[in-house]
Amino acid sequence: MPHGIRGFLLSAHTYLMQALSTARVLSDYDTQDDLKGRNTVLDDHNRYDDDSSDLLNEQFHKKYLQLVGMLNWISALGRVDITYATRNLARYNAASRVVHWEAAKHVFGYLKKHP
């Protein structure tokens, strides 16, 4: 660095790569197939306000909150293409269901394919 100035660099790409790695661990991905790339941010066929899906247990609810938190940061760092999906998923932070968990994984699959 010029003149001995020290600092650190955190880019959106660096955070995204770390978030994808963390999402893989949180989601207990055993194979690469589980994190295959997606072409869309959210699945258009799912109804996220439907109450028929089971509620997440405490363990998965905490993981869901972490995933949505990471998506919030990624959106704030400039990935406006996931902002709607992130805000939509954040609406269900209090009572997350299996359909929301799958949707959060879907968004990370999209980010994997379109970093």
C-alpha positions in Angstrom: 0.0 0.0 0.0 1.3 3.5 -0.7 3.0 5.4 2.2 2.6 2.5 4.6 -1.1 2.8 5.0 -2.6 -0.4 6.2 -6.2 -1.6 5.9 -8.4 -4.4 4.8 -10.6 -5.2 1.8 -14.0 -6.8 1.9 -15.6 -7.1 -1.5 -19.1 -8.2 -2.3 -17.7 -11.2 -4.2 -15.6 -12.2 -1.2 -18.6 -12.1 1.1 -20.7 -14.0 -1.4 -18.2 -16.8 -1.6 -18.0 -17.0 2.2 -21.8 -16.9 2.4 -22.2 -19.8 -0.1 -19.7 -21.8 1.9 -21.5 -21.1 5.2 -24.9 -21.8 3.6 -23.6 -25.2 2.5 -22.6 -26.0 6.1 -25.9 -24.7 7.6 -28.0 -26.6 5.2 -26.2 -29.8 5.8 -25.4 -30.3 2.1 -23.9 -33.7 1.6 -23.4 -33.5 -2.2 -22.9 -30.8 -4.8 -26.3 -31.8 -6.3 -28.0 -30.2 -3.3 -26.5 -26.8 -4.2 -27.0 -27.0 -7.9 -27.4 -23.7 -9.7 -30.8 -22.2 -10.2 -31.9 -20.0 -13.1 -34.5 -18.0 -11.0 -34.3 -16.3 -7.7 -37.5 -17.9 -6.4 -39.6 -20.8 -7.5 -42.7 -19.3 -9.1 -44.8 -22.4 -8.3 -44.5 -22.1 -4.5 -47.0 -20.2 -2.3 -45.0 -18.8 0.6 -48.0 -17.5 2.5 -49.6 -21.0 2.6 -49.9 -22.5 6.1 -50.0 -26.1 4.9 -46.2 -26.6 5.2 -44.7 -27.8 8.6 -43.1 -25.3 10.9 -39.3 -25.5 11.2 -38.0 -27.0 14.4 -35.9 -24.8 16.7 -32.6 -25.9 15.2 -33.6 -25.3 11.6 -35.4 -22.0 12.5 -32.0 -20.6 13.8 -30.3 -21.7 10.6 -33.0 -20.2 8.5 -32.5 -16.8 10.3 -28.8 -17.0 9.6 -29.5 -17.7 5.9 -31.9 -14.8 5.6 -29.4 -12.6 7.5 -26.7 -13.4 5.0 -29.1 -12.8 2.1 -29.9 -9.3 3.6 -26.2 -8.5 3.6 -25.6 -9.7 0.1 -28.6 -7.6 -1.0 -27.2 -4.6 0.8 -23.8 -5.1 -0.8 -25.4 -4.5 -4.2 -27.2 -7.7 -5.3 -30.5 -6.0 -6.0 -31.7 -9.0 -8.0 -32.3 -10.9 -4.8 -33.8 -8.0 -2.8 -37.5 -9.0 -3.4 -36.8 -12.6 -2.5 -34.8 -11.7 0.6 -37.5 -9.3 1.9 -40.2 -11.9 1.1 -38.4 -14.6 3.1 -37.7 -12.2 6.0 -41.4 -11.7 6.4 -41.5 -15.3 7.8 -38.7 -15.0 10.4 -41.1 -15.4 13.3 -42.9 -18.5 11.9 -40.6 -20.1 9.3 -41.9 -23.2 7.5 -40.3 -25.9 5.4 -41.3 -24.1 2.2 -39.4 -21.0 3.3 -36.3 -23.1 4.2 -36.4 -24.6 0.7 -36.8 -21.2 -0.8 -33.8 -19.8 1.0 -31.7 -22.7 -0.3 -33.1 -22.0 -3.8 -31.9 -18.3 -3.6 -28.4 -19.6 -2.6 -28.5 -22.0 -5.6 -29.3 -19.0 -7.8 -26.3 -17.1 -6.3 -24.1 -20.0 -6.9 -25.0 -20.1 -10.6 -24.9 -16.3 -10.9 -22.2 -15.0 -8.5 
